[in-house]
Amino acid sequence: MSEFRPDVEGLRAVAIVLVLLAHAGVGAAGGGFVGVDVFFVISGFLITRLLVRELDRTGGISLPRFYARRVRRLLPQAIVAIVAVALVSRIVLSPLAADAVLRDVMAAGVYAMNWHLSAQAVDYFAAGAADGPLDHFWSLAVEEQFYVVWPLLLLLLRRRWVAPALAAIFAVSLTHAIQRAGAAPQQAYFSTAARAWELALGGLVALALAERRLGRRSATALGWAGLASIGYATATFGARTAMPALPALLPALGACALVAAGTSAVPAAPTRLLALPPMRFVGRISYAWYVWHWPVLVLAAAVAGPLGTGAALAVTAASFVPTIVTHRWIEEPIRRSRVRVRTAVLAAPATASLVIVAALAISWSIPSPPTLAAGKAEGAAQLVRAPRLQRAATALRPTPRDADADRGRSWEDGCLVDAAATSSPPCVYGDRSAATTVVLFGDSHAMQFFPALDRVALRRHWRLVQLAKSGCPPEAVRVIYEPLDRQYPECDAWRDAALARIARERPALVVTSSSVAYRVVEGRRVLDGAAGLAALTRAYPRALARLAQIVPRVAVLTDAPRPPIDVPDCVATHLRDLRRCAFPRRAAVARARVLAAAARRVRGVQLIDTASRFCLRRLCPAVIGDVLVYRQTGHITATYMRTLAPWLEEALS
């Protein structure tokens, strides 16, 4: 049977077109991300067929030759795109956004983008982060990791154990994908372990078809069924589809059916369709087009603003230019070159190292204000001394580049427990031997007040206990946990455990706060926006009344004003005109005031309105007293919070 399969090359065209349409926002192709699943099946099929044939022919596998072929085929195109993204990002993006892209450059350069995105997917503070121009390298990373492991595994197995090994990988990986897609869907999406079954499925097809040909009727039926399966998945799948769990079987098996159909001695109609010259041409450049289309889309949107479907299609079409140029003059010449095997193999780590060094060099060239000395950071006191907008800054604390890491000691100690936790560690601060205990209780928006409350506790000789869980409000409502995009039963269990601990601690005071931007689940409905806020408002008085029954005093801190912009990014861009980063107070505090009105109705609860500590009468500054107020949308820097300690002490007393 011929080594080359023109129909498989055409199937690559189907996969890339689906991905392009989905990324351009074409509604009818909303599930076009299944093109990636098709690519994985194709890769598993081709690589397994290649390796097993070598194993049968020679009794072994030449790892240097295999890796050299992969390097020549994949690395040049990828490196050119990564370097181009790094350079263009430095020119067209804000300093902070460009610096973030350069961190992605390093992950993409070592084919670890899927791990990088997987870590971000479960980082509560990274939820809602903007798309990066190299995010699509996650799928290339999965394939590269497969290319590293699979040949080594084949060398360890006897030939007769190859099929059972693939079947075991398929079963274990699919089971893992189903479990992780339910518990952490975004993390599962990027996981090599959860994607391995698709590559194994392609490998099983390669083994099954090694010495077999289908009849024309069977091939025709399978081919049309395969196209229908992929088409149905494209038209019906969406953001809520559990990928890569059971639904992913539909496009994956569709790809298998089309690959099997291509073995017919007399090509069936679907096979002839895939083998048409235009299909083969698009399939031939599919790798290059995949590499280029996404960064062109993301960077175009960064320059021109959000793209409509028509504009996105035009930009995607424009990405054909770097695609064809690099395919014609970089990818193909190097792939066909007679570079020595040893040279090609050594080129991979050398090139990855050069990419990392280049990214670091470009990152160091990005301008950033110096860090202000701690003793010179006035912060909130400036609002009292001189209540006006700070117009410019030459030094800041923290700098925009360091803002996201400025989260405070309790976060560093693990006292903001993550999604899986149903109880909190001890997390005792202040004067630990004091007779008076104070508890800080709530979500991350409560935790952000810790740096100020810790200073108050030390001055007043309080024993301070923090009980905080990411994405978990004190109200007894079911919510969606945003990083995992699922319901959050761990929050309900943690809340009950936290209230039980508060009762055991017998504190003199509980200080609580909460985000005002939750999606609430009522029955089978998910309420967000105004409906979600209304649900929180109904539940808030009950939660506070329950606290007031347990402890003698409850203090509610209203949520900090929510900026409509990425404050650190704006400040990094407009250091000489910080007024451009201020935002209207009224809209920023509107949701918090709704919850505050509900809290006022509860007897025994003290309401402390925090808005005046962040805002002037009409505007909320991004920088106050040379201190950056926000570390990202909705969360305050620990540095600024510490400057609120005198005000908070007075408010609580």
Secondary structure, DSSP 8 states (H G I E B T S, - for coil): --S--HHHHHHHHHHHHHHHHHHTT-GGGTTTTHHHHHHHHHHHHHHHHHHHHHHHHHSS--HHHHHHHHHHHHHHHHHHHHHHHHHHHHHHS-HHHHHHHHHHHHHHHTT-HHHHHHHHHT-GGGTT----TTTTHHHHHHHHHHHHHHHHHHHHS-GGGHHHHHHHHHHHHHHHHHHHHHH-HHHHHH-HHHHHHHHHHHHHHHHHTTT----HHHHHHHHHHHHHHHHHHHHH--TTS-TTSGGGHHHHHHHHHHHHHTT-SS--HHHHHHTSHHHHHHHHTHHHHHHHHHHHHHHHHHHH-S--HHHHHHHHHHTHHHHHHHIIIIIHHHHTS---HHHHHHHHHHHHHHHHHHHHHHHHHS----B--GGG--TTHHHHHS-S-----SSBBS-GGGGGG---HHHHTT-EE-TT-SS----EEESTT-S-EEEEEESHHHHTTHHHHHHHHHHHT-EEEEEEETT--SSS-EEEETTTTEE-HHHHHHHHHHHHHHHHH--SEEEEE--S---EEETTEEE-HHHHHHHHHHHHHHHHHHHHHHSS-EEEE------SS-HHHHHHH-TT-GGGG-EEHHHHHHHHHHHHHHHHTSTTEEEE--GGGT--SSEE-SEETTEE-EEETTEE-HHHHHHTHHHHHHHH-
